Amino acid sequence: LEVTRASRGAVRLRPERVELGAEVGQAADAARQRMAERGVSLEVVPPARPVWLEADAGRLGQVLANLLDNAAKY
């Protein structure tokens, strides 16, 4: 739904330079307790070098959180 809204211009994206490993780490930290409660373990292995993106950090965090939540559920 969010992708559809973004493609229609209903969501304002705020692109900025974002380090992917930091975003993944934050999403993983936020999801660990939920995952543990569901009997799922999570290990994050960051890349050897930073991976930089031009992205909306808030939306990227939302996508990562949704992916991790789905992984815990299914």
N, C-alpha and C positions, 0 to 999 in steps of 0.2 A: 504493500500500500504506500509506503513511504517513497519507493522508487517512482511510482506512478505520480504521486504528488510533486516530487522533485522535477520530473520530466515535464509536467504541466506548468511549472513555475510557481506552484502553490507553496513550496518550501524554499526558503532562502538559504542557500549554502554559503558558508564562509570559509573558503579555502585558505589554508595557511600551510607552511612547511611543518610537517609532522614526522616524528621518528616512529616508525612502525613498531619496533621492539618495545618502546615505552608504552604505547597504546595497548599492545597485547598484554604486557605485564600488568597494567592497571585493570584491564578487563578481567584477567585471570585472578588477580587478588580479590576483586569484588565478587567473583563467582565461586571461589574455593569453598566457602562455607555451604552454599546451596548444593554444590556438587557432592561434598562430603556427606551431607544429610541424605543424599540419594545413593550413596555407596559408590560414587565415581571419584577416581583420583585424577588429578590434573598436574601435569609437569610441563613447564615451558622452558624450552632451550632457545635462548636468544641467538641471533646470527652473530658471526664473528665480527662483522662490521655493521655499522648502522645502515638501515634502509630508510631513506627519506622519501616521503610522499608529499604531494600537493593535495591536501584533503581537508574536509571539515572535521576537525577533531571530535566534536560532539556527536556528529552522525556516525563517524567511524567507530567510536566507542559504543554507540547504540547497536550497530551491526555486530560487532564482536560479542557484546553481551547477549544478543539474541542467539547467535551461533552457539555460544557456550551453554546457554540455557537449554536449547534444543538438544545439544549433545548429552546433557545430564538427563533429560527426560527420555530420550530414545536410545 
